[in-house]
Amino acid sequence: MIVLGIESTAHTFGVALLDDQLKVLADVRKQYVPKSGGILPREVAPFFSQVAGAAVREALGAAGVRMGEVEAIAVALGPGMGPQLRVGASVARALAAYYGKPLVPVNHAVAHIEVARWLTGLKDPIVLYVAGGNTAVISYAEGRYRVFGETLDLPLGNALDTFAREVGIAPPYVREGKHAVDICAEGGEFVEGLPYVVKGQDSSFSGLLTAALKALRGGAALRDICFTFREIAYSSVVEVLERGLALTGKREVVLTGGVAASALLNEKLSLMASLHGAQFRPIPRSYAGDNGVMIALTGMAAFKWGQRVEPRRATIRQRWRVDQVPVPWYYGFP
């Protein structure tokens, strides 16, 4: 059994093929990199349209597979940016309809969790999902993932990118495997006065962003602001995760999403987990960000449990929450 997965929720158009032994046959990624500023959907969607066909052909060629050998096509239908999602959905619908293949709808957030569980071998973790468009503490219970806490405004990844852009240290946002803010923070010291905001079980980063920019305009050293911004942001999500760990009684902790590439955040989570006698394992950095493998993996699980959609009904859902998705395969896959 071979599943083809298509990812197109943000800046990466990914196509991957995975067999039922969970062997990655192909993993093609075409990433849009803005010349300046942030990610603008009106610019990314045309780029996706230009590279989509070549990405599919490249993946099939790398795997040595023909479309006739593909048993199902999985596609991320949300959450994400509308214009980009529509490109991926259009490609997946066309392939499924033309070749007569089942089409499997995949939730992007669920896919990040599933690929983390697969790569770490952790079976029942509490999850910190942090990315450019999402920040949440998530735990499985009674048939689906449940949100224990989430951002009330900016996602953590977006807050980091916006701050880096505003102070002139990005793009590029990541260099040598480190975020621009992490590089800037080296040698920095803590600055008093920036807000640490955890409301109940939820985090907030907009006030921190505003205060950091104000402090910089007031004369504070850039590296000190970078250091303080990063420490407060990371510590707030670790606090919420720690509460979730204590409440749920889980014994495993996993970090996933684009910000999971941060060595410092991994270090903080590892320390927190050890204090509670829980196990933490980092995911490979190459799978922290968006990729087609996680879509193919989750699509395979969903397909085996009978989840599929008619191509004409495969509509995108920009705000498709992780807790709206049935996950019947949880204890038996991967």
N, C-alpha and C positions, 0 to 999 in steps of 0.2 A: 504494500500500500504506500503510495506517494501522495503527499499533500503539497500544493503550491500556496505560499502565503504572500499577501501583498499588504505593505504598510505605507500609508501616505497621510499621516495625521498632522505633521508639522513641517519640518525642514528636510526630512529624508524620505525618498521613494525607495523602498526596500522590496526585493523579491527573493524568496528563498524556497528551496525544496527540501523536504524532510521525509524519510521513510519510516515505516512502522517499527523499526529498530532504534528510532530516534537518532539516526545518523544524518548529519547535515550534508546534503548532496550539493547544495549551492547556497551562497549568501551574497547577494549583490546589493550594494547600497549606492544610491546617487544622492548626494547631499547638496542642498542649496546653501551657498555661503554669501551673505550680503556684502556688498562692497563697503557699505556704511550703514549705521543704524541697526534696527532690529529686523525681525522677520515680518515681511508684509505679504499677506496671502495673495494679493493681486500680482505680485512678482513671482511667488513660489509656484503657484498653480500652472502658469505657462511653462515653467521649467520642467515640472513634473510631466506635463503633456508631451514635451519634447523628448524626454529620456525614457518614458514608460515602455515603449515598444522595444527599444534596445535593451532595457533592463531585463525584460521577460526573456528575450532571445538569449541574452548572455547567461542568465540563470539556467535555462534549459540546456544550453551548450556546455556549461561547466559541469552540469550533472550528467550529461550524456543521456538525456531523457527526452522523449517526444511527448507532446501533449496527450496523445492517446494513452500513455502509460500513467498519467496523472489521474488519481481517483477522485480528488476533490480540490476545490479552490476555496481558500479562506481569505477573507478580506477584513481589515479594520474599518468598521462603519462609524466609529466614534469612541470616546470623545475626541475632539480635535478641531482644527480650523476648517470651516466649510468648503472653501474652494479647493484645498488640497484633498480633503476627503472625497469630494465629488470626482476628482480625477481617478483615484484608486478604485472607487466604486464602479465607475464607468468601465475601466479596464477589466475588472473582475466580472462584471455582468456580461460584457462582450465575450470574454473567454468562456464563461460558463454556458452562455446561450449557444455560441457557435459550435463548441465541441461537445455539448450535451453533458456537462459535468455538474455535479451537485455544488451549490454555493453555500458556504458556511459563514455566518456573520460572527465577527469577533470584536469583543470590547477591548480597546487598547490598554486600559488599566489592568484588566484581568490578565491580559497577555504578559504584561510586565511582571506580574506576580508569578505566573506559571513558569516563565523562563527562569526566574530566580529560584523557585523551588526545585526545578529540574537541575540547574547547574550547581546548586549547593547541596542537594540531597536532603534538604530540610523538608519534612513532610507536613508539619502543622505549625508554622511560625506565625508570630505577629509581625506585621509588615509595616515598614516605613517606606512610603512611595513618594519620592521627591523628584520633580522634573520641572521643566520650564512652564508647563501648563497645569500641573497637578501637585498638591501636597496633602497627604492624608496618612493617618494611622489606620490600618485595616486588619481585621481578623476574621477568620472563617467561623460561621456558626449556623447550624440548621439550614444547610442547603445552598448558602451563598455567602459572599464576602460582606462583612458589615463594617461600616465606617465608625471608628471609635473617636476620631477627632480629625479636623481638617483646617485648612486655611480659611479665614473669613474674608480675605481680599486677594492679595497677590500670592501666587505660588512662590515657593522658595527660589526655584531656578529663575523665574522671571524677575524676582527682586534682585538677585545677584547680577543678572545680566543688565538690568536697568541701571543699577548703581554703577556698574563698571562702565557703561556707555556714558552716563551723565558726567562722570569724573574724568573721562578721556583715556581710560586704560584698555578699552576694547571698542570694536572688534579687532582681532579675533578674541573670542571669549575664553577659549581654551588653548593653552600653549604648553607643550612638553608634558601633557597629561595633567596639567593643573589649571584651575580656573584663574582668570586674570585677578580676581579679588584675593585668592590664596597667594599668588605671587606677590602682589602688592603688600600683603599683610606681613610678609617675612621681616622680622626685626621690629614689628610694631608693638605698641603698648596699649593697655586698656584706657579708654577715655570715658570719664563719668558723664552721665546725663542722657545717654541714648536709651530709649524705652525697651524694656523686655516685656513682651506682651503675650501672655497665655490666658485666654478667657475660658474658664471651665476646662474643656478638653481641646479647645481650638486655639490655633496660632493666628497671629496677625503681623504682617510685615510692612504695610504701607506707612505706618507711623515711624517705624525704624528707618525706612528709606528717607522720608522727609527730614527727620532729625539728623541723620548722617550727612545729608547734603547741606543742611543749615550749619552744622558744626564745621564742616570743611570751609564754607564761606566765611565762617567766623574766625578762621585762622588756624584750626587744628591741623596737624600733620596728616597728609594723605595716608601714609602707611598705618598710622595709629587708628584712623577712621576705618580703614579696610579691615584691620585686625579686630576692632571692636564690633563692627557690623557683622563680620563672619562669625565671631564667637557667640554673639547674642542670637543670631539666626539659627545656627546649628544647635545651640544648647536648648532653645525653646522646643524644637521638634523632638529632641532626645528626651526632654522632660515629659512631653505628652506620650511618647512611646513607652517610657518607663512606667507611667501610670497604667497604660493599657496592659503592659506585661504583668503588673501586679494584680490587676483586676481579673484578667482572663486566666491567669495561672499557667499560661503557655510556657514552654521550656526552650523555645527556639525563637531567634530573632533574625530577620532578613531585611536588607536594604535594597531597593530597586528604583529604577528611573534614572534619568540622565545625571542627576546630582550624586548618584551612587558611585560615580567615578572619583569622588573626593576621598583622598586618603585620610584626611583629618576626620571627616564625618564617620568613616568606617572605624577609625580608631576610637572615637567617642562611643560609638555603639558597642564595640567590642568590650570596652571597659565597663559600660553600664550593664551589659548582659552578664559579665563575669561576677559583678557585685550581687546579682540575683541568682546565681547558679544556673544561668541559662546559656545556651549555645548560640554563638554568632559566627556565620561564615560569609565572607564577602563574595560577591559575584565577579566574574572576570570583567575588567573595565570595558572590553570590546562589546559586551552585551548590556552595559548600563543604559546606553542610549537606544533610540528607536531602531528596529531592524525587522526584517521579514521573517527571521527564524522564530521569533516569539509568536508571530501571527500563525505561522504554519503549525507550530507546536500546539497552541491553544485550539486552532481549527481542527487538528487531528483528534484531540480529546473530545471536542464538542460534536464532531462528525460521528465518532464511535458511539456517542450517546444520543444520536438521532437529531441533532440540531442542524437545521439547514433552512434556507429561504429561497423562494422563487426569485430569479433574477429581477423581474419587474417590480418586486416588493422589497428589494434590497436598498432601502433608502438610508441616507446618512443620519446620524443622531449626534449633533455637536455636543450636547450635554448629557450623553448617555452615562449615567452613574454606575460605578462599580457594584453598588448594592442593589442594582436592578437586574442583575444577570444570574440566572440559575447556574449553579456549578455542581452538577450531579457526579462528576468524575473525581471530586476532590481526594477521596481516600484511595482511589485506584489508579491514578495517573498523575504524573508520569511514573 
